[in-house]
């Protein structure tokens, strides 16, 4: 069993353990980097600053909350994971707006600098520190494009996670179905 994961025989699935999810780990990097980016490049206290930080925070928090409730509500887990994906899409648009409104280049996925950032995803034990120099020491163009790369990677992981959750739900059913099956089995055993 993973740290923070609850396990129990019966209809309640193992749940929690979100800190081990790659999507959560990437969302945490996006959140930490967004706080630093906004402090550097967006007017403190402005609506944009607050909304960008909140969107990044929501992405991270919703993954954790969805994982924690997954033992008893696959529907809520799917909704929370979908909300995380939506929050990060909103944040992606903010970074694209930042670049467009300042006449700065938006890197394509094949841009040489984007390739360098994307390759960092393969480093073990990545944290915000892996990307720190790109966010804290480079230009607004480099920092925003770095964030766009990170958000795309996180969204890819969330899309994969959503497909997996959907397939598992279709294959195994939800909590109510498992609870009913467990109750039926208990009744059969009590009659024996």
URCORZI-V249746 format. One record per backbone hydrogen bond with DSSP energy under -1.0 kcal/mol. NH is the residue of the N-H (numbers start at 0). CO is the residue of the C=O. Records with the same first field share a line. If there is no record, write none. Layout:
NH: CO, CO
This chain:
4: 1
5: 14
12: 70
14: 5
15: 66
19: 16
20: 17
24: 20
25: 21
26: 22
27: 23
28: 24
29: 25
30: 26
31: 27
32: 28
33: 29
34: 30
35: 31
36: 32
37: 33
38: 34
39: 35
40: 36
41: 37
45: 42
49: 45
50: 46
51: 47
52: 48
53: 49
54: 50
55: 51
56: 52
57: 53
58: 54
59: 55
60: 56
61: 57
62: 58
63: 59
64: 60
65: 61
66: 62
67: 63
68: 64
71: 68
72: 68
76: 72
77: 73
78: 74
79: 75
80: 76
81: 77
82: 78
83: 79
84: 80
85: 81
86: 82
87: 83
88: 84
89: 85
90: 86
91: 87
92: 88
93: 89
94: 90
95: 91
96: 92
97: 93
98: 94
99: 95
100: 96
102: 99
103: 98
110: 107
114: 110
115: 111
116: 112
117: 113
118: 114
120: 117
121: 118
122: 119
129: 126
130: 127
134: 130
135: 131
136: 132
142: 138
143: 139
144: 140
145: 141
146: 142
147: 143
148: 144
149: 145
150: 146
151: 147
152: 148
153: 149
154: 150
155: 151
156: 152
157: 153
158: 154
159: 155
160: 156
161: 157
162: 158
163: 159
164: 160
165: 161
166: 162
167: 163
168: 164
169: 165
170: 166
171: 167
172: 168
177: 173
178: 174
179: 175
180: 176
181: 177
182: 178
183: 179
184: 180
185: 181
186: 182
187: 183
188: 184
189: 185
190: 186
